Amino acid sequence: MVRLSVEELRHRYRPQSPPVLDGVSLEVTTGETVAIMGPSGSGKTTLLALLGGLLPVQEGLVAVVTNDQATRPTDYVAWVLQTVNVLADRTVADNVALGGLSAGQRYADAVETARWWLAEVGLLERGDDPVGVLSGGEIQRVVIARALASARPLVLADEPTGQLDAATTATVLSVLLDGSHGRSVVVVTHDPEVARRCDRALRLRDGVLHPESPAPPAVA
Ligand SMILES: Nc1ncnc2c1ncn2[C@@H]1O[C@H](COP(=O)(O)OP(=O)(O)OP(=O)(O)O)[C@@H](O)[C@H]1O
């Protein structure tokens, strides 16, 4: 389990420049899925980086409570990033197995876990292919499978469905959000469908988070 508590977070990239974040507060409970929306440049990625310890907190508080020895972001955060961060010459299964290996699994167990998650994201039959031959959308599914295979309790995802078509988006969302098995998920997205599938959606505007009014249901 994980609980995330953010209070009055402020961040600026240069001392004289206006703050990108100007008093962001947020609570995320165990198993909760939260979408962060907002215009380009509003600070969504900056917020995610602060939540996951990739940027140092300048002002305010980011507190994470876990129920085990996970004390560093590298112990409790699984990233799903826009940038491609896969080992292109290793197989799909090996890349996903890195999730289990990073959580201390033995190689054989990590490969078994990887195959389970590859089936969940619809890529089981591609397990032995080098990642380098996959499409952008397929690689994104590999990254999501690896994050979930790591069993870390907090998933931070930046535009996880940006490169996916509607059908694959639906598959990935059901794995990432519905099948999150008690993980908490904070997802930065421009996609109203992603926001609709989360427990809560918030909009970053003028450096502050506001509740997002619910999107109308998707038309079948
Ligand atoms: N390393 C950096 N140095 C200086 N300015 C930065 C840096 N990273 C981001 N910024 C600026 O901070 C602001 C917020 O950027 P951020 O990437 O957090 O926005 P975003 O909401 O994620 O945007 P997008 O939806 O386009 O990805 C932007 O004006 C950006 O130019």
The ligand as an SDF file (V2000), in Angstrom:
LIG
                    3D

 31 33  0  0  0  0  0  0  0  0999 V2000
   14.2900   21.7480  -17.1020 N   0  0  0  0  0  0  0  0  0  0  0  0
   13.5610   22.8430  -17.3270 C   0  0  0  0  0  0  0  0  0  0  0  0
   14.1450   24.0570  -17.3060 N   0  0  0  0  0  0  0  0  0  0  0  0
   13.4400   25.1930  -17.5110 C   0  0  0  0  0  0  0  0  0  0  0  0
   12.1060   25.1990  -17.7450 N   0  0  0  0  0  0  0  0  0  0  0  0
   11.4810   24.0140  -17.7790 C   0  0  0  0  0  0  0  0  0  0  0  0
   12.1690   22.7910  -17.5780 C   0  0  0  0  0  0  0  0  0  0  0  0
   11.2830   21.7770  -17.6700 N   0  0  0  0  0  0  0  0  0  0  0  0
   10.0870   22.3520  -17.9280 C   0  0  0  0  0  0  0  0  0  0  0  0
   10.2120   23.6860  -17.9960 N   0  0  0  0  0  0  0  0  0  0  0  0
    9.1210   24.6460  -18.2350 C   0  0  0  0  0  0  0  0  0  0  0  0
    8.1490   24.4900  -17.2060 O   0  0  0  0  0  0  0  0  0  0  0  0
    6.8430   24.5990  -17.7510 C   0  0  0  0  0  0  0  0  0  0  0  0
    6.0530   23.3340  -17.4260 C   0  0  0  0  0  0  0  0  0  0  0  0
    6.6240   22.2420  -18.1420 O   0  0  0  0  0  0  0  0  0  0  0  0
    6.0090   20.7750  -18.0200 P   0  0  0  0  0  0  0  0  0  0  0  0
    6.7990   19.8880  -18.9140 O   0  0  0  0  0  0  0  0  0  0  0  0
    5.9130   20.4050  -16.5900 O   0  0  0  0  0  0  0  0  0  0  0  0
    4.5440   21.0070  -18.6050 O   0  0  0  0  0  0  0  0  0  0  0  0
    3.4390   19.9510  -19.0820 P   0  0  0  0  0  0  0  0  0  0  0  0
    2.1400   20.4210  -18.5330 O   0  0  0  0  0  0  0  0  0  0  0  0
    3.8770   18.5810  -18.7140 O   0  0  0  0  0  0  0  0  0  0  0  0
    3.4860   20.1540  -20.6530 O   0  0  0  0  0  0  0  0  0  0  0  0
    3.0990   19.1310  -21.8500 P   0  0  0  0  0  0  0  0  0  0  0  0
    1.6260   18.8230  -21.7220 O   0  0  0  0  0  0  0  0  0  0  0  0
    3.3970   19.9360  -23.0760 O   0  0  0  0  0  0  0  0  0  0  0  0
    3.9850   17.9120  -21.7240 O   0  0  0  0  0  0  0  0  0  0  0  0
    7.0160   24.8600  -19.2490 C   0  0  0  0  0  0  0  0  0  0  0  0
    6.9100   26.2400  -19.4740 O   0  0  0  0  0  0  0  0  0  0  0  0
    8.4030   24.3490  -19.5380 C   0  0  0  0  0  0  0  0  0  0  0  0
    8.9760   25.0670  -20.6110 O   0  0  0  0  0  0  0  0  0  0  0  0
  1  2  1  0
  2  3  1  0
  2  7  2  0
  3  4  2  0
  4  5  1  0
  5  6  2  0
  6  7  1  0
  6 10  1  0
  7  8  1  0
  8  9  2  0
  9 10  1  0
 10 11  1  0
 11 12  1  0
 11 30  1  0
 12 13  1  0
 13 14  1  0
 13 28  1  0
 14 15  1  0
 15 16  1  0
 16 17  2  0
 16 18  1  0
 16 19  1  0
 19 20  1  0
 20 21  2  0
 20 22  1  0
 20 23  1  0
 23 24  1  0
 24 25  2  0
 24 26  1  0
 24 27  1  0
 28 29  1  0
 28 30  1  0
 30 31  1  0
M  END
$$$$
